Amino acid sequence: MIRALGNAARRRGAWGGSMLAGAISLSSAPALANGRYPNADMLIVDPGDPNHLVLRATFGTLVSSDQGQHWSWICEEAVGYVSGDPAMTVLAGGNMLHAFLGTITLSAAQGCSFAPVPFSAQGRFAVDVTLDPADPSHAWVLASGLLGRRQASVLDVSDSAAAPLLVAEDFVPNTIEVARSRPQRIYVVGFNARFESTLLVSDDRGASWQARPIALYPALPMYLSAVAPADPDTLYVRVDDGTSDHLIVSRDGGLNFVEVLSIRTEMLGFALSPDGSQLAAGGPDVRLQVASTTDFAFAPAADIKSLRCLTWAEAGLFACAQESLDNWTLARSADGGQSFTPLWHVQDLVPLECEGSTSTGSVCPRAWLDVSAQIGAELVPSDDPPPTQPVRGAERDGGCTFSINGTAGATASARSIALAALAALGTSAVAVWRRRYRRRGT
């Protein structure tokens, strides 16, 4: 599975401002999400439904059912985390898996409910996650630590349990990948006891491991980016070198590596085409670089000023960027990265419609007050439904029940969810926003 790389930890891993402040556009002074500029930094395509996309953002999880044309927001509190970037994937059936600290959660009802997956953490904390190509209803979660020790382990996660397997003692792991053409092959990269970058390889689904030191840049952090879809021995690794990042490739299962690309910025984006024949890589303030995987002869492509992530799917090459710099949040290329067509703007985000008894429906309406101001979205969305299909697995009947202070009430669209949140603050707040809403002529 091809995954976008986050800008913070390069893994798939308190709101500011007044609640009644006017909407703040991303093109104005920066508004912070958990102390960070609001950004999306990872895009995941549902393995069973190419129309179902999931974006990880610094202000929550975003879901789309129409290949990125429209997006709905799920707050961090509904999932169970309040800061940082969780490791994420989407399982068969469309359920989202989030892994953070010592917790793994799995969504139901397409993001309206989240429940923990039982496992004994014992001081472990999740650092990365990848789908199991042998069984997409399972995922592999990479964890670090055990009872205060430096240890790497992997957890075979289903919807009911997570069984841990020891990878290595005295090892600090960074990322994990599984070979699609040989699901028994698992790769983990991190630092060994001497703080040397090392690749760990298993050919029996984690029962045993071989250590393979990486001679190139041995003192620098490394992040597995992809395994070739048809060749379990070809893997791509990004090297974090401060102001210049590197892409190294192995054709022999990690025994030897060669450098194929170096750019003078953070390599926040990397994507391999679905057939493995092309790759794209880049980062902020440099042109996107595209090459054939036959010769790695890179050529400059589109100019994306604030590239945050890349994901290459059958529908095309997706990129996410900072709205205030590139005038779009998500775009797609149909010509291999030479040009991008904007798909979506963060200001068009709406809250996900959920019943008030669910984890999302019970906590997210109040959080929307701050988030909508931070990203410049409408606090009270229009009642007109977007021209899109229902979120996979969910029924849309014109609204859903919502609650104020935990009490279920009338049916609610995204607009009435926002009004319910304002009502919880008092009638004066509702009056202020109703007047503002009417002045817009809607």
Secondary structure, DSSP 8 states (H G I E B T S, - for coil): ------TTTSS-----S-TTS----TTSS---BTTB---EEEEEE-TT-TT-EEEEETTEEEEESSTTSS-EEE-HHHHT--SS--EEEE-TTS-EEEEEBTEEEEEEGGGTEEEE-----TT-EEEEEEE-TT-TT-EEEEEEEETTEEEEEEEEE-SS-EEEEEEEES-EEEEEEE-SS-TT-EEEEEE-TTS-EEEEEESSTTSS-EEEE--SSTTS-EEEEEE-TT-TT-EEEEE--TTSEEEEEESSTTS--EEEEEESS---EEEE-TTSSEEEEE-TTSEEEEEETTT---EEEEE-TT--EEEEETTEEEEE--HHHHS-SEEEESSTTS--EEEE-GGG-EE----TTSHHHHHHHHHHHHHHHHHT--SS--SS--SS---TT---SS-EEEEETTEEEEEE-HHHHHHHHHHHH-HHHHHHHHHHHHHTT-
